[in-house]
Every structure is written in C-alpha cells, then in structure tokens.
Amino acid sequence: MGADGVMPERRSNGGPSLLDRAYDWHDRLVANPRFQAFAQTFWLTRPIARRRAKELFDLAGGFIHSQVLLACVRLRLLDMVRAEPLPAEILCARAGLPPEAGRRLLEAAVGLRLLRRRGGALGLGTLGAALLGNPAALAMIEHHPLLYDDLADPVAAFSRGRGGGSLARYWGYAEAATPGELPEARTGPYTELMAASQPLVARQVLDAYPLGRHRTLLDVGGGGGAFLAAVRERAPQLGLMLFDLPAVAAKARAVLPEAGAGAVAIHEGDFTRDPLPRGADVISLVRIAHDHDDAVVLGLLRAIRAALPEDGTLLLAEPMAGTPGLGTLDAYFAVYLHALGTGRLRSAAELTDLLAQAGFGPVRRVRTAMPLLTGLLVATAH
C-alpha cells in the first residue's frame, strides 16, 4: 500500500511497478527517526518537516477544534461580536461562563481564527466572519453532536457495522423499511436541515447551468422546496414540480407559497418504490444519490429515465469523491455516511457509470464555483 493509502499498480507479471517501488522507498525513508531528525534541521527539508508536523498535530487535535467550534456556535459568541468587539469579561458574562474557563474558550477561538484580538477586546476572526455568513454550516455544526455521540468509541463504531446510532435515528428514512409511511415528526428535522443549506447549493447549480432553455423542472427528493424557490427567482417562466415522501410533500405545500415560488405541482411518493410523475423535460437530483446505496441509486436513475422524454435532461448535483484538493471531503463523508447507515460518496466516473446503466447517453461534468458544496453532472436521456 502506498503513502496515500491506495494500493499501487502492479506490473502485469505480478512484480512491483516503478510507482510502487517509489512509494515503498518514500515510506521507509519518512518513517525513519534518523531521517526525521535530519529533515527537521536541513534547510531544504525543514519547511516540509514543519508543515507535516503541523498537519499531524491538527489531525491529533481535531476533536478539540470541533468542540471549540460547537461551543462558540451554541453560545452565540460570534453573534455577540458581530456588531462590535467586546472585552472578554463581557463575553463571558453574556455567555454565562465562569471567567477563567471562559477565557480559555476565547483563547482557543482566537487560535482557530474564529475570533480576533482587537486591542483590549475580541472581534470576529476570518473564519468566524465567514461562518456567520453561512447558515448551512451553522446548521450542520449544531447537528454534529449526533455524529460525535456515535464516534465516542470509534473502534466500536466501525466494528459494529453501518448505522444503528444517534445519527441514523435522527435521519428517519435511513433505517426505515417503508419511508413513505414516516410521519412528519420523523422527517421534519431532516427537511429543515436540508432547507438551511439548499440556497447555497442552488446558487452553485443555477450559476453553472441556466434553466431558461427548459419548459418544466421536476425536483426529485425536493424536501420543503428550497431549491425550487431559488429556481423560481432565476427562471420565473419555468413550470415546477416536486416529488417527495408524503410527510415532506405536506411540508412543501405549506412552505412554498410563503417562499414566493408560485404554483408548484407537488407529488407524493417514495422514489425507492413508486414511479415518478411525467411531464418535465428536466429533472434535478440535488444531494440525494450519496445518501443511498448503489442498488437504490440505480433504481432511481432508471425511474428518472422513464419519466423523461427523449433528449430530456437530468441535473445530478452533489459533492463528488476524488475532487482534487478535497481529500478531507472524502474523509468526512466516508465516516458520516457510515454512521448514517446508508450511501457513499461517489466519484464523477462512478456516477457516470450508473447513469449509463440507467439508460442515459452523453454525460458531462459542469464546473461549479465551490465543488466543496456540490459538483454537477448533466446527463441526456436517449
């Protein structure tokens, strides 16, 4: 196995390839304590050694970072300094924290760039300011304690197999045999959390793919309709349809008129069992596929193909594995979806293969401004 955790290629005769031998040499060298001591002092390797040491420290201390972040969000510390910097003692008093313990938390928040020292006071740091402008991230941070609970003993979490914990119970459909029968109490938290992040995702999709060329859009698994509300602002002439579980569809009926989405044809059903409504020449599947296993996704893609006319279009939008520079995204979803008990993050190539099996023709990957939020594949029915 190579330094990146991927099994290197082997020559056709079974022997190690040049890349394989290079990885082996690199791994032995970097793991050697004498080389590590040399690398820390030699001028050419010293910057690399320092960078690697920081990366390892961040890995080891990452659980502290996440808990400091959660504490700052739950205590609304960032909101307190949104308008103006405040002294530490005032922040501690407003947060209800003992002065000494509160100062420790504030120091940690400064170190993580959530807060910044401003003279004798504390104001927003670079990451704190960015976080306040991202309601989707704030909602996910508040939701993460479910995942922390599942990972309290990580060895046990991976030894017992997928799901079965707090996160799977929160996502009602994850372990439900008949998702279509779930009441609103089981689907509501999921719908609300997705609605918080949907406007950011919608912006990425709609900036990358103008919908003006189409007549009618069907959003499958559309939740409370946040994506369709964003579509209405961009393409007011477009006919809109939504398909989701009965309890979720009822939520959409109540929310969409208030969101100014106008007339939306809302259809109830379970896409793992029921056919999709016809009449749309473009169908969107936004952050749905990665929550489900291959058999379910393939069945859904076939149902979408059956609902589309010839030359109809599918927009498949979600984070994608193997995106350059986003290895931490792969790590996050590998663990999150393990705890959820269903689904996996797929590469663009894997999704393209599933689309081909479902009867789609040309598939092209469309660049989005923030691939961390979502990638986009555009597939044509044939």
C-alpha positions as CSV (number, residue, x, y, z in Angstrom):
1,M,0.0,0.0,0.0
2,G,1.3,3.4,-0.9
3,A,1.8,6.6,1.2
4,D,-1.7,7.9,0.2
5,G,-3.4,4.7,1.4
6,V,-4.1,3.5,-2.1
7,M,-2.9,0.1,-3.4
8,P,-0.4,0.9,-6.1
9,E,-0.5,-0.6,-9.5
10,R,1.4,-3.8,-10.2
11,R,3.1,-4.9,-13.3
12,S,1.3,-7.5,-15.5
13,N,3.9,-10.1,-14.4
14,G,3.0,-9.5,-10.7
15,G,6.1,-7.6,-9.8
16,P,6.0,-4.1,-8.3
17,S,5.8,-1.1,-10.6
18,L,8.1,1.8,-10.6
19,L,5.5,3.8,-8.7
20,D,5.1,1.0,-6.2
21,R,8.8,0.9,-5.5
22,A,8.9,4.7,-5.2
23,Y,6.2,4.7,-2.6
24,D,7.9,1.9,-0.7
25,W,11.2,3.8,-0.7
26,H,9.4,7.1,0.4
27,D,7.5,5.4,3.2
28,R,10.6,3.7,4.6
29,L,12.6,7.0,4.5
30,V,9.9,9.2,6.1
31,A,9.2,6.6,8.9
32,N,12.9,6.5,9.8
33,P,13.5,8.5,13.0
34,R,17.1,9.4,11.9
35,F,15.8,10.9,8.7
36,Q,13.1,12.8,10.6
37,A,15.7,14.4,12.8
38,F,17.8,15.3,9.8
39,A,14.8,16.7,7.9
40,Q,13.9,19.0,10.8
41,T,17.3,20.7,10.6
42,F,18.3,20.6,7.0
43,W,17.4,23.9,5.3
44,L,15.9,22.3,2.2
45,T,13.6,19.8,4.0
46,R,12.9,21.9,7.2
47,P,9.8,23.7,5.8
48,I,8.3,20.4,4.6
49,A,9.0,18.8,8.0
50,R,7.4,21.7,9.8
51,R,4.3,21.6,7.6
52,R,3.9,17.9,8.1
53,A,4.3,18.2,11.8
54,K,1.5,20.8,11.9
55,E,-0.7,18.6,9.8
56,L,-0.2,15.7,12.2
57,F,-0.9,18.0,15.1
58,D,-4.1,19.2,13.5
59,L,-5.2,15.6,13.0
60,A,-4.5,14.7,16.6
61,G,-6.1,17.8,18.0
62,G,-9.0,18.0,15.5
63,F,-11.6,16.8,18.1
64,I,-10.7,19.8,20.2
65,H,-11.2,22.1,17.3
66,S,-14.6,20.7,16.5
67,Q,-15.7,21.1,20.2
68,V,-14.5,24.6,20.4
69,L,-16.3,25.4,17.3
70,L,-19.5,23.8,18.6
71,A,-19.2,25.7,21.9
72,C,-18.8,29.1,20.1
73,V,-21.8,28.4,17.9
74,R,-24.1,27.1,20.7
75,L,-23.1,30.1,23.0
76,R,-23.6,32.5,20.1
77,L,-20.2,34.1,20.8
78,L,-19.8,35.1,17.1
79,D,-23.2,36.8,17.1
80,M,-22.2,38.7,20.2
81,V,-19.3,40.4,18.5
82,R,-20.9,40.8,15.1
83,A,-21.7,44.5,15.6
84,E,-18.6,45.5,17.6
85,P,-15.7,43.9,19.5
86,L,-16.3,43.2,23.2
87,P,-14.0,42.7,26.2
88,A,-13.5,39.1,27.3
89,E,-15.2,39.7,30.6
90,I,-18.4,40.9,28.9
91,L,-18.4,37.9,26.5
92,C,-18.0,35.5,29.4
93,A,-20.8,37.2,31.4
94,R,-23.2,37.2,28.4
95,A,-22.4,33.5,27.7
96,G,-22.9,32.6,31.3
97,L,-19.3,31.2,31.6
98,P,-17.0,31.4,34.6
99,P,-14.3,34.0,33.9
100,E,-11.3,31.6,33.9
101,A,-13.0,28.8,31.9
102,G,-14.5,31.4,29.5
103,R,-11.1,32.9,28.8
104,R,-9.7,29.5,27.9
105,L,-12.5,29.1,25.4
106,L,-12.0,32.5,24.0
107,E,-8.2,31.9,23.6
108,A,-9.0,28.7,21.7
109,A,-11.4,30.5,19.5
110,V,-8.7,33.1,18.7
111,G,-6.2,30.3,17.9
112,L,-8.7,28.8,15.4
113,R,-9.4,32.2,13.8
114,L,-13.0,32.3,14.9
115,L,-12.2,35.4,17.0
116,R,-9.5,38.0,16.7
117,R,-8.0,40.2,19.3
118,R,-8.8,43.9,18.7
119,G,-6.9,46.0,21.2
120,G,-8.4,45.1,24.6
121,A,-11.4,43.4,23.1
122,L,-12.3,40.5,20.9
123,G,-13.9,40.7,17.4
124,L,-14.7,38.4,14.6
125,G,-11.8,36.4,13.2
126,T,-11.5,35.5,9.5
127,L,-13.2,32.1,9.8
128,G,-15.8,33.4,12.3
129,A,-16.9,36.1,9.9
130,A,-17.2,33.6,7.1
131,L,-19.2,31.2,9.3
132,L,-21.7,33.9,10.2
133,G,-22.5,34.3,6.5
134,N,-23.0,30.6,6.1
135,P,-26.3,29.4,7.7
136,A,-25.8,26.0,6.2
137,A,-22.6,25.4,8.0
138,L,-24.0,26.7,11.3
139,A,-26.9,24.3,11.0
140,M,-24.6,21.3,10.3
141,I,-22.4,22.3,13.3
142,E,-25.4,22.3,15.6
143,H,-26.4,18.9,14.2
144,H,-22.9,17.3,14.6
145,P,-23.2,16.2,18.3
146,L,-25.3,13.2,17.0
147,L,-22.2,12.1,15.0
148,Y,-19.9,12.8,17.9
149,D,-22.1,10.6,20.1
150,D,-21.8,7.8,17.5
151,L,-18.0,8.2,17.4
152,A,-17.3,8.4,21.1
153,D,-15.7,5.0,20.7
154,P,-14.5,5.0,17.0
155,V,-13.3,1.4,17.1
156,A,-16.7,0.2,18.3
157,A,-18.4,2.4,15.7
158,F,-16.6,0.8,12.8
159,S,-16.6,-2.7,14.3
160,R,-20.4,-2.9,14.7
161,G,-21.1,-2.0,11.0
162,R,-23.1,0.8,9.5
163,G,-25.8,2.8,11.2
164,G,-27.5,1.8,14.4
165,G,-26.7,5.0,16.3
166,S,-27.9,8.5,17.0
167,L,-27.4,9.8,13.5
168,A,-29.3,7.0,11.9
169,R,-32.2,7.5,14.3
170,Y,-32.2,11.3,13.5
171,W,-32.5,10.7,9.7
172,G,-35.8,8.8,9.9
173,Y,-35.6,7.4,6.4
174,A,-32.1,5.9,6.9
175,E,-33.3,2.7,8.7
176,A,-37.0,2.8,7.7
177,A,-38.3,-0.2,5.8
178,T,-41.1,1.9,4.3
179,P,-40.0,5.6,4.2
180,G,-43.3,6.6,2.6
181,E,-45.1,5.9,5.9
182,L,-43.0,8.1,8.1
183,P,-44.8,10.8,10.0
184,E,-43.8,14.5,9.8
185,A,-42.1,14.2,13.2
186,R,-39.6,11.8,11.7
187,T,-39.0,13.7,8.5
188,G,-39.2,17.3,9.8
189,P,-35.7,17.7,11.3
190,Y,-34.1,16.3,8.1
191,T,-36.2,18.6,5.9
192,E,-35.3,21.7,7.9
193,L,-31.6,20.9,8.0
194,M,-31.5,20.5,4.2
195,A,-33.5,23.7,3.7
196,A,-30.9,25.6,5.6
197,S,-28.1,24.6,3.2
198,Q,-30.1,24.4,0.0
199,P,-29.9,28.1,-1.1
200,L,-26.1,27.9,-1.2
201,V,-26.2,24.7,-3.2
202,A,-28.9,26.1,-5.5
203,R,-26.8,29.1,-6.3
204,Q,-23.9,26.8,-7.4
205,V,-26.1,24.7,-9.6
206,L,-28.0,27.6,-11.2
207,D,-24.9,29.6,-11.8
208,A,-23.4,26.7,-13.6
209,Y,-26.5,25.6,-15.6
210,P,-29.1,28.1,-16.8
211,L,-32.5,26.6,-16.9
212,G,-34.1,29.1,-19.3
213,R,-33.9,26.6,-22.2
214,H,-36.3,24.2,-20.5
215,R,-40.1,24.1,-20.0
216,T,-40.7,22.2,-16.8
217,L,-38.5,21.1,-13.9
218,L,-39.2,18.2,-11.6
219,D,-37.1,18.2,-8.4
220,V,-36.9,14.6,-7.0
221,G,-36.5,14.4,-3.3
222,G,-37.1,18.2,-3.2
223,G,-37.8,18.4,0.5
224,G,-39.5,21.6,1.6
225,G,-38.9,23.2,-1.8
226,A,-36.0,25.4,-1.1
227,F,-34.3,24.5,-4.4
228,L,-37.4,25.2,-6.4
229,A,-37.9,28.6,-4.6
230,A,-34.4,29.5,-5.8
231,V,-35.2,28.3,-9.3
232,R,-38.3,30.4,-9.4
233,E,-36.2,33.6,-8.9
234,R,-33.9,32.6,-11.8
235,A,-36.4,31.2,-14.2
236,P,-39.9,32.6,-13.5
237,Q,-41.4,31.2,-16.7
238,L,-40.4,27.6,-15.8
239,G,-43.1,25.1,-14.8
240,L,-42.2,23.5,-11.4
241,M,-42.9,20.1,-10.0
242,L,-41.7,18.4,-6.7
243,F,-41.7,14.8,-5.7
244,D,-41.1,13.6,-2.1
245,L,-42.4,11.5,0.7
246,P,-46.0,12.3,1.8
247,A,-45.0,13.9,5.1
248,V,-42.3,16.0,3.3
249,A,-44.7,17.0,0.5
250,A,-47.2,18.3,3.0
251,K,-44.4,20.5,4.4
252,A,-43.6,21.8,0.9
253,R,-47.3,22.7,0.3
254,A,-47.2,24.9,3.4
255,V,-43.8,26.4,2.8
256,L,-43.6,27.1,-0.9
257,P,-46.3,29.7,-1.2
258,E,-44.6,31.7,1.6
259,A,-41.3,31.4,-0.2
260,G,-42.8,33.1,-3.3
261,A,-42.4,30.1,-5.5
262,G,-45.8,30.5,-7.1
263,A,-47.6,27.4,-8.5
264,V,-45.8,24.2,-7.9
265,A,-47.2,20.8,-8.7
266,I,-46.4,18.6,-5.7
267,H,-46.5,14.9,-6.0
268,E,-46.3,12.4,-3.1
269,G,-44.5,9.1,-3.2
270,D,-41.4,7.0,-2.3
271,F,-38.8,7.1,-5.1
272,T,-37.5,3.7,-4.0
273,R,-40.9,2.1,-4.9
274,D,-43.1,4.4,-6.9
275,P,-42.8,5.7,-10.5
276,L,-42.1,9.4,-10.9
277,P,-44.6,11.8,-12.5
278,R,-44.1,12.6,-16.2
279,G,-44.3,16.0,-17.9
280,A,-40.9,17.5,-17.1
281,D,-38.2,17.9,-19.7
282,V,-35.5,18.4,-17.0
283,I,-35.2,16.6,-13.6
284,S,-33.0,17.7,-10.7
285,L,-31.5,15.3,-8.2
286,V,-29.8,17.5,-5.6
287,R,-27.8,15.9,-2.9
288,I,-29.8,12.7,-3.0
289,A,-27.6,10.0,-4.6
290,H,-24.8,9.9,-2.0
291,D,-27.4,9.2,0.8
292,H,-28.3,5.8,-0.8
293,D,-26.6,2.6,-1.8
294,D,-25.9,1.7,-5.4
295,A,-29.0,-0.5,-6.0
296,V,-31.3,2.3,-4.8
297,V,-29.5,4.9,-6.8
298,L,-29.6,2.8,-10.0
299,G,-33.3,2.1,-9.5
300,L,-33.9,5.8,-9.0
301,L,-31.9,6.8,-12.1
302,R,-33.9,4.3,-14.1
303,A,-37.1,5.8,-12.8
304,I,-35.9,9.2,-13.8
305,R,-35.0,8.0,-17.3
306,A,-38.5,6.5,-17.6
307,A,-40.1,9.8,-16.6
308,L,-38.1,11.9,-19.0
309,P,-38.8,12.4,-22.7
310,E,-36.2,11.6,-25.4
311,D,-33.4,14.1,-25.1
312,G,-34.7,15.1,-21.6
313,T,-32.0,16.3,-19.2
314,L,-31.0,15.2,-15.7
315,L,-29.1,17.5,-13.3
316,L,-27.3,15.5,-10.7
317,A,-25.8,17.7,-8.1
318,E,-23.8,16.6,-5.1
319,P,-20.3,16.5,-3.6
320,M,-18.1,14.1,-5.5
321,A,-15.3,11.8,-4.3
322,G,-11.9,12.4,-5.7
323,T,-12.3,16.1,-6.4
324,P,-8.7,17.5,-6.5
325,G,-7.7,19.2,-3.3
326,L,-10.7,17.9,-1.3
327,G,-9.4,14.8,0.4
328,T,-10.9,16.0,3.7
329,L,-14.4,15.9,2.0
330,D,-13.9,12.2,1.1
331,A,-12.9,11.5,4.7
332,Y,-15.9,13.4,6.2
333,F,-18.5,11.7,4.1
334,A,-16.9,8.2,4.5
335,V,-17.5,8.5,8.2
336,Y,-20.7,10.4,8.2
337,L,-22.4,8.0,5.8
338,H,-21.1,5.0,7.7
339,A,-22.8,6.4,10.8
340,L,-25.9,7.2,8.8
341,G,-26.0,3.6,7.7
342,T,-26.7,4.1,4.0
343,G,-25.0,5.6,1.0
344,R,-21.5,6.6,0.0
345,L,-19.7,9.4,-1.8
346,R,-19.1,8.6,-5.4
347,S,-16.7,10.0,-8.0
348,A,-17.9,11.6,-11.2
349,A,-16.8,8.4,-13.0
350,E,-18.8,6.2,-10.7
351,L,-21.9,8.3,-11.1
352,T,-21.4,8.4,-14.9
353,D,-21.3,4.6,-15.0
354,L,-24.5,4.4,-13.0
355,L,-26.1,6.9,-15.4
356,A,-25.0,4.8,-18.4
357,Q,-26.5,1.6,-16.8
358,A,-29.8,3.5,-16.3
359,G,-30.0,4.4,-20.0
360,F,-28.6,7.9,-20.2
361,G,-26.4,8.9,-23.1
362,P,-23.8,11.7,-23.0
363,V,-22.8,12.9,-19.5
364,R,-20.8,16.0,-18.9
365,R,-19.3,17.4,-15.8
366,V,-20.0,21.1,-15.4
367,R,-17.7,23.2,-13.3
368,T,-19.2,24.8,-10.2
369,A,-17.6,27.7,-8.3
370,M,-17.5,25.7,-5.0
371,P,-17.0,22.0,-5.6
372,L,-16.8,21.5,-1.8
373,L,-20.6,22.3,-1.7
374,T,-21.6,20.4,-4.9
375,G,-20.4,19.0,-8.2
376,L,-22.7,18.9,-11.2
377,L,-23.3,16.3,-13.9
378,V,-25.6,16.9,-16.8
379,A,-26.9,13.8,-18.4
380,T,-29.1,13.4,-21.5
381,A,-31.8,10.8,-22.0
382,H,-31.5,8.8,-25.2
